[in-house]
Every structure is written in structure tokens, then in C-alpha cells.
């Protein structure tokens, strides 16, 4: 029988740069774990797929004997019977000083259904060979069951919504996450288009569709919020300045409280109609405004890696 009693303190917590050395990658089947694992391998991590959670303490002790190296472990619903052991192990490792960075790859049900249909891969929780409408319902039921099984782990993790991400975006976002230092809260600003849906990984969502829209200026339409003409146009709008001041004040007021609550990440999503002008400009400006915080990431869901 495999013991799950507490393991000794394992000194693999952080690299000389302060980045996390133990990354736990999990999430929904079809969420993009293979892409993320390749990104971690490219970043210099030693990657292990589908390690049973009961073996995690022993594996880390073996790694300690081999010498320090950055480790990424993928765990998913294929180890469903062992998942109850995982959260206590994560909490144990963190209490002993190991910087565990848990990343949960999520996607909406529509995206997951499409991916399984395109790849013709069976869902790991689907146990029948039905076809047609019955197969569609069986896949929906499997996805819902998986969400329930992974719900507690999702709460304890940094979530990336991959529903609309291209592989290059996901690889870049994962590399950004594991590069930042793990001992304090990381602030993430993300722009998006409401017409493509709200990111499910957002802690706060601000709707800036009420602001003047550069899209209606023929010269500004093909540009985006990172371009100087668009920025100059928006900087001249009193409503934009007021929105920036109020969002910045809210974040600045509550950021210390979130940091004190042992949060690893706080994601602020800013949305406009097309995710090209207003939301991008606000994310760029807020990222500069909060640069003093030290650990600040920015994402442009509709622009990155077009």
C-alpha cells in the first residue's frame, strides 16, 4: 500500500530567479494540457504526465536526491480515484515551504465539445460506445461530471480560460505564469471582446463599452489600443479618464487585502465590443500604472498572436 503520510520538507521550491520550480498542471480534458506541457518543456521543466497524486511526495524526494531541477506534473481526471489526495498534498507542500504553482486549464462546454468532435478522441469519463444524439448527450454528461470532480482543485489554482486561445497564445501565457516569482500576488490585466464571451478566469470584469469608440473613426479603425493615435484619441476623452481613475482607485484600494489573503493571482478583465481599442488601451495604461506592484502581467485575448 502506498503511504500518503506527510513527506519531509523538500527543498525544490524556487529557482535562483525566484520562479516556481514545482508546477502542477491540471484542468478539463481537451483544455490544452498537451500544449501547455510542451511549453513547460521548452521552458526547461522536467515534465511528468498523469502522475498518481499518491506518488507525488515520493517522486519529489527522488528529485531532491537527483539534484534540483524545475518540475512540472500533469494530473487530470484519468486519476479520478486519487484526486481526493491531491489537495491535502498541495497544502502540505506549501506549508513546508515548497512553492507549488497550480495551473488549471478550463474551457467552456461548447469549446470542449467541438474539440472532442474534431479530434475524435473519447472523453476519459465516457464509458459507452453510443452514436448520434446519445453520443452527444453522453459527452455532455462526461464533461459535467468532470467539472464536478475537479471543482475543488479549480478553486485552489490559477485558471486559464482556453476557450478562444490559439496554441501560441496558451504557450506564451503559461510561460509568463511560471516565470514570475511565487511569493507574492501577481496582478493580471486582460482585454477581451464581449462579442466572444467573458473570460471565465477573471476575478473582476469591467465593461467599458460605454466609452467613446475609436472604431467609428475611419483612420483609427484598423489600429488598436497600443497604437499612439488611438491612445491619443482616448486620452482626450473625459469619460475615459474618469473610468481609468475609478478602476485604478478600486484596484489600489483592495489590492493589499487580496495580497494579505494569500492569493497568488488577481485577474482584472476589461471588455469592450471588439477587444481592439478601448479595452486594450485601458489594459496597457493600468499595467503601467501598477508597475510599482512588481509582478504585473498583461494579456490581449483578441490581439495576441493573430
C-alpha positions in Angstrom: 0.0 0.0 0.0 1.3 3.5 -0.9 1.6 5.8 2.1 0.1 9.3 2.0 1.6 10.4 5.3 3.4 13.8 5.3 6.7 13.8 3.5 9.8 15.6 4.8 10.5 19.1 3.7 11.6 19.1 0.1 13.8 21.9 -0.9 12.8 22.4 -4.6 10.7 25.4 -4.1 12.2 28.2 -6.1 14.9 28.7 -8.7 17.7 31.3 -8.4 15.4 33.7 -10.3 12.6 33.2 -7.8 10.3 31.5 -10.3 8.3 28.4 -9.1 10.1 25.1 -9.5 7.1 22.9 -9.0 4.2 23.4 -11.4 1.1 21.4 -11.1 -0.8 21.4 -14.4 -4.4 20.2 -14.4 -7.8 21.1 -15.8 -10.5 19.9 -18.1 -9.9 17.1 -20.7 -9.5 18.9 -24.0 -8.4 22.1 -22.2 -4.9 22.2 -23.7 -2.7 20.4 -21.3 -0.6 18.8 -24.1 0.2 22.3 -25.5 0.9 23.6 -22.0 3.2 20.7 -21.2 5.2 21.3 -24.4 5.6 25.0 -23.4 6.9 23.9 -19.9 9.4 21.5 -21.5 10.6 24.4 -23.8 11.0 26.5 -20.6 13.3 23.9 -19.1 10.9 21.9 -16.9 11.2 18.2 -16.4 7.6 17.1 -17.2 5.6 14.1 -16.0 2.2 13.4 -17.3 -0.6 11.8 -15.2 1.4 11.0 -12.1 -0.9 9.4 -9.5 -1.2 12.0 -6.7 -0.2 9.4 -4.0 3.2 9.2 -5.6 3.9 12.9 -5.6 5.8 13.0 -2.2 8.0 10.0 -3.2 8.6 11.5 -6.6 9.7 14.8 -5.2 12.0 13.1 -2.7 13.6 11.2 -5.6 14.1 14.5 -7.4 15.7 16.0 -4.4 18.3 13.2 -4.4 19.0 13.8 -8.1 19.6 17.5 -7.6 17.4 20.5 -8.1 15.6 20.9 -11.4 12.3 22.5 -12.3 9.5 20.0 -12.3 6.0 20.1 -13.9 3.4 17.4 -13.2 0.2 17.0 -15.1 -2.7 15.5 -13.2 -6.2 15.1 -14.6 -9.4 13.1 -14.3 -7.7 10.0 -15.5 -6.6 9.7 -11.9 -10.1 10.4 -10.6 -9.9 7.9 -7.8 -6.8 9.6 -6.5 -7.9 13.2 -6.8 -9.1 13.4 -3.1 -5.4 13.0 -2.1 -4.2 15.9 -4.2 -5.4 19.0 -2.4 -4.1 17.8 1.0 -0.7 17.1 -0.6 -0.6 20.6 -2.2 -1.4 22.2 1.1 1.2 20.1 2.9 3.9 21.0 0.4 3.1 24.7 0.7 3.0 24.6 4.5 6.5 23.1 4.3 7.8 26.0 2.1 7.6 24.5 -1.4 6.3 27.0 -3.9 3.7 25.0 -5.7 2.1 26.8 -8.7 -1.1 25.1 -9.7 -2.5 26.0 -13.1 -6.0 24.9 -14.2 -6.8 24.9 -17.9 -10.5 25.4 -18.4 -12.8 25.9 -21.4 -16.5 26.4 -21.9 -18.5 23.3 -22.7 -19.1 24.4 -26.4 -15.4 24.5 -27.0 -14.7 21.2 -25.3 -17.5 19.5 -27.3 -16.0 20.9 -30.5 -12.5 19.8 -29.7 -13.6 16.2 -28.9 -15.6 16.1 -32.1 -12.7 17.4 -34.2 -10.1 15.0 -32.8 -12.5 12.1 -32.5 -10.9 11.2 -29.1 -13.1 9.7 -26.4 -13.6 11.5 -23.2 -11.8 9.6 -20.3 -15.1 9.5 -18.3 -17.3 8.4 -21.2 -17.8 4.6 -20.8 -20.2 3.8 -23.7 -20.0 3.4 -27.5 -23.2 5.2 -28.4 -23.6 7.3 -31.5 -25.7 10.2 -32.8 -27.8 12.1 -30.2 -27.0 9.6 -27.5 -23.2 10.1 -28.0 -23.7 13.9 -27.8 -25.6 13.5 -24.5 -23.0 11.1 -23.2 -20.2 13.5 -23.9 -22.1 16.4 -22.2 -22.7 14.2 -19.1 -19.0 13.3 -19.0 -17.9 16.9 -19.2 -20.3 17.9 -16.4 -19.1 15.1 -14.2 -15.5 16.1 -14.8 -16.3 19.7 -13.8 -17.8 18.4 -10.5 -14.8 16.2 -9.8 -12.3 19.0 -10.4 -14.2 21.9 -8.8 -12.3 22.0 -5.6 -8.9 21.8 -7.4 -10.0 24.6 -9.7 -10.7 26.9 -6.7 -7.1 26.4 -5.5 -5.5 27.0 -8.9 -4.7 29.8 -11.3 -7.3 29.4 -14.1 -6.6 30.0 -17.7 -9.7 30.0 -20.0 -8.5 28.4 -23.2 -11.9 28.5 -25.0 -10.7 31.1 -27.6 -7.0 30.8 -27.3 -4.7 29.6 -30.1 -1.9 27.3 -29.2 0.7 30.0 -29.5 -1.2 32.2 -27.0 -1.6 29.4 -24.5 2.1 28.6 -24.7 3.0 32.2 -24.1 0.6 32.7 -21.2 1.9 29.5 -19.5 5.5 30.7 -19.9 4.6 34.1 -18.4 2.9 32.5 -15.4 5.8 30.2 -14.4 8.3 33.0 -14.9 7.0 35.3 -12.2 8.1 35.0 -8.6 5.8 32.9 -6.5 6.0 34.5 -3.1 3.5 37.4 -3.7 0.4 38.2 -5.6 0.6 38.6 -9.3 -1.7 41.1 -10.9 -3.0 40.2 -14.4 -4.8 42.7 -16.7 -6.6 41.1 -19.6 -8.5 42.8 -22.5 -11.3 40.9 -24.3 -14.3 41.3 -26.6 -17.8 40.8 -25.2 -18.9 39.5 -28.5 -16.7 36.5 -28.0 -17.6 35.9 -24.3 -16.3 36.9 -20.9 -13.1 35.1 -19.8 -14.0 32.5 -17.1 -10.7 33.1 -15.4 -11.5 36.7 -14.5 -11.8 37.7 -10.8 -13.2 41.2 -11.8 -14.8 42.2 -15.1 -15.1 45.9 -16.1 -17.4 46.8 -19.1 -16.0 49.8 -20.9 -18.4 49.6 -23.9 -20.0 52.9 -22.6 -16.8 54.8 -23.6 -16.3 56.7 -26.9 -15.3 54.1 -29.6 -12.4 54.8 -31.9 -13.8 52.2 -34.2 -16.1 54.8 -35.7 -13.2 56.9 -36.8 -12.2 55.6 -40.2 -8.5 56.3 -39.7 -8.4 54.7 -36.3 -10.5 51.6 -37.1 -7.6 49.4 -38.4 -5.4 50.3 -35.4 -5.6 49.1 -31.8 -5.2 50.4 -28.3 -1.5 50.0 -28.3 -1.1 52.5 -31.2 -0.3 56.1 -30.4 -3.2 57.7 -32.5 -5.8 55.5 -30.7 -4.2 56.2 -27.3 -4.2 60.0 -28.0 -7.8 59.9 -29.0 -8.9 58.0 -25.8 -6.7 60.2 -23.6 -8.6 63.2 -24.8 -12.0 61.8 -23.6 -13.1 62.8 -20.1 -15.2 59.6 -19.7 -12.1 57.5 -20.4 -10.0 59.4 -17.8 -12.8 59.0 -15.3 -13.2 55.3 -15.9 -9.4 54.8 -15.6 -9.3 56.7 -12.4 -12.2 54.8 -10.8 -10.9 51.3 -11.9 -7.4 52.2 -10.7 -8.7 53.5 -7.4 -10.8 50.3 -6.8 -7.8 48.1 -7.5 -5.4 50.1 -5.5 -7.8 50.2 -2.5 -8.3 46.4 -2.4 -5.0 45.0 -3.7 -3.4 44.9 -0.3 -6.4 42.9 1.1 -6.1 40.4 -1.7 -2.4 40.0 -1.1 -3.0 39.5 2.6 -5.5 36.8 1.8 -2.7 34.6 0.4 -3.9 35.0 -3.2 -1.4 34.0 -5.9 -3.2 35.8 -8.8 -5.8 38.5 -9.3 -7.1 38.8 -12.9 -8.8 42.0 -13.9 -10.6 41.6 -17.3 -11.5 44.8 -19.2 -14.0 44.3 -22.0 -15.3 46.3 -25.0 -17.2 45.3 -28.1 -14.4 44.1 -30.3 -11.5 43.8 -27.8 -9.3 46.0 -30.1 -9.4 49.7 -29.0 -10.8 50.7 -25.6 -10.2 47.6 -23.6 -6.6 47.3 -25.0 -5.8 50.9 -24.2 -7.1 50.6 -20.6 -5.1 47.4 -20.0 -2.0 49.0 -21.3 -2.5 52.1 -19.1 -3.3 50.1 -16.0 -0.3 47.8 -16.5 1.9 50.9 -16.5 0.1 52.4 -13.6 0.5 49.4 -11.4 4.1 48.6 -12.4 5.2 49.5 -8.9 3.5 46.3 -7.7 6.3 44.4 -9.3 4.5 41.4 -10.6 2.1 42.5 -13.3 1.2 40.6 -16.4 -1.0 41.8 -19.4 -2.9 39.9 -21.9 -4.9 40.9 -25.0 -7.1 37.9 -25.8 -8.3 39.2 -29.2 -4.9 40.7 -30.3 -2.2 38.4 -29.1 -0.6 36.2 -31.8 -3.1 36.9 -34.5 
